[in-house]
């Protein structure tokens, strides 16, 4: 950012939920709760971002997060460009910067980025004047997922203060878990995590969460049970004997769910490995809010684009 | 926000005057548009939505029939969103009737530049094709920037462009003008 940077009185980027205030999270969730009315209309589009350009650059495979962001931008009338890049050619910072300079030459207003390297979105946010939204960086953060999770919880529970959220699975390698932990702690919720010792080490307590190693210890008193997706390729490395054993020890089935609070919310960031993280009767049962999470993802992304996008277009910056 | 340190606040309509004006507007609406079932009132959030409810109350009291009331929040249709400042808080658009073919009275508390009305018209069109739209306002303060005028006007007030007009429909309310004298 040079000295010609115009005065900003608000946030430019959404890189992660660490350090984002309760007031700001509340503003984003309130905006999302209102803006989702657009998605229920006959004409599912408002002119808010007409003439704006949003580029999405996914350096990791993703279908639905990318589609959700694309649709969010389109519902606000922005033009959307998808930038495809194979992760192998862009692992190095220099190459990412070159890619970003190319994108910058199109004068975009926002970049949605998913990248295997933690901190990649932050680097671009510092270097360029447009808004950057982190759609997942390595094992670091995935703020829009946590925001949509919190919106879904808030729809059912009201205030999150004092609520108890159990996150089950590979906490250590999960950007979804990290963003949720930061956001939920800021909103005053209690967070308890459960998973195998290798995926859920005691050191996680430094993030302000309780650490357990058996799912049965966290199910009973939880208001929300959030099951993380298990990446099968990671199971072997993590000293687990395999998918079946993981499902037996950490999967949510109907017997475990019966011991939970009758109003408990069951969440999953998708896509679900049926029979691994949860059995089909749980995934399709009346406590599951998985599809509400998907709808709210669209709303949260619309809200962020509305709140973040900056000054009147044109070329305000020095060339 | 206007810097109020050098600001003078004057009352231009008392709460009683606002009440009487609302009563007259309600009578005019029914007189010119006919049965309260033949039109709907759509208030612009937030001041216009309050006025629309008051007009509906008044029409219900005199006619025994309450017109349908809706609201439009125009934030997503504004032409001044990207000033680099904090974004306005969104309100609710609630149109509990079919907009297509409807006779709509758009209601706002203050008519000023006309930009809010333009945005509201654009938003209503995204819900359907109304048969007609008329505009009712409590106060027309002048300084129009678009070719828009009101069909029903409570009171015309002459103001400076930099004045702020505050409308409060509460018990101790009224219409007040805050003018900045010193400037910056």
Interface residues (C-beta under 8 A of the other chain):
Chain A: X6 X7 X8 X9 X10 X27 X30 X31 X34 X35 X37 X38 X41 X42 X43 X45 X46 X47 X48 X76 X306 X307 X309 X310 X311 X312 X313
Chain B: X73 X76 X77 X81 X82 X83 X84 X85 X86 X87 X89 X90 X91 X92 X93 X122 X123 X126 X127 X128
